[in-house]
Amino acid sequence: MSTDVVESLIHAHLPAAARGDREAYGRIVAGCQGTVASIALAIVRDVPASEDVAQEAFLSAWQNLRRLKNPDSFLPWLRQITRNLARDHLRAQARRREPGGDVEGLLAQVADPHPQPCERAVEHEEHEIAAAVIDSLPAESREVLLLYYREGQNSRQVAGLLGLQDAAVRKRLQRARERVRGELLERLGKFFRSTAPGLAFTTAVATALTIAAPPAAAATALGAGALGGAKGLAKLGLGAFGAAAAGILGGLMGLWFGVRRYVREPFDERERRGVLLYVAVGALLVIGFSVGINLLARVPGWVPHLALTLGFMVGITLLCSVWLPRVLAPRRARERELDPVGAARRQARERRNGRIGAIAGLVLGSAGLVLGLWLSGRMG
């Protein structure tokens, strides 16, 4: 997507996005995702991790959009958020295995026109080789090279997306070409293009926007979302299966997106087991609430509905504000050791956003329940 188009998207949709319009922000995500994911990949050197960082960057920007006064500042601001999160990711992964020491050997493998099938058939190896190549490049050339191949090999477009002069981009590309042979570079270009974020990435971010706050707030807010289905059921008594299915799907996706990076890159085996158990218990709560509110659609009165909803809210709140923090405590302690100031700032922000999201979720959920019961004639 050209720089002009990206800038037009930002100017057209940023005001609505700042007012909470998720669809407007989703259009901005679609326009900027290539740039953000490439910047993340240049730093973390791992495609799945770069997508996680990119999603986190978009969600962090979403949470703080109202602080941005000038639309022209959005892209530079988003780039800096991405770089900071990517560096945080590396610091948190103290035990991350660096690409193999024999970088030249890895480069020779990918350059070999007749690679061994048993070796080249493994996707993991392709990612390792790409990481080795990125490591071999000058630091200032990494973002430029990745964007160059992911954005149609247009140096002017890369310059606009990164806020650089075209001459500077060309110079950095030349330095990259001097480090990596032409045939190898083209093969890697194909790899970079094939791993560029697409519709699935945009959809994942759009889904995660509903749970943009840290897990505690996100999961609590899901209660309010599920209550939208309850409202429809209470008012109409129709569409029960669809409402229950939507509530279950939304809740499960919310739980997974909130903690998936901890499952993919656990601090230790204890954390991995604890997070998986958290997801399982949360899933049972979401499914139980969605099915229960469906079954109560034909039950007169309002006391059972209120009891079920309050029970769900309390369960989710305890799960996210007590259970999950205990599971993640060793990781948080390690982060504070590696970067005391940065970790303290991030964790304070998470706690603040968590409290705000939890309160908002409880208020909206309660309001949705009361409105649904009133519209159904059970109250009033």
Secondary structure, DSSP 4 states (H G I P E B T S, - for coil): --HHHHHHHHHHHHHHHHTT-HHHHHHHHHHHHHHHHHHHHHHH--HHHHHHHHHHHHHHHHHTGGG---GGGHHHHHHHHHHHHHHHHHHH-TTPPPS-S-HHHHHHHHH-SS--HHHHT-HHHHHHHHHHHHHHS-HHHHHHHHHHHHTTS-HHHHHHHHT--HHHHHHHHHHHHHHS-HHHHHHHHHHHHHTS--HHHHHHHHHHGGG-S-HHHHHHHHHHHHHHHHHHHHHHS--HHHHHHHHHHHHHHHHHHHHHHHHHS-SSHHHHHHHHHHHHHHHHHHHHHHHHHHHGGGS-SSHHHHHHHHHHHHHHHHIIIIIHHHHHHHHHHHHHHH-HHHHHHHHHHHHHHHHHHHHHHHHHHHHHHHHHHHHTTS--
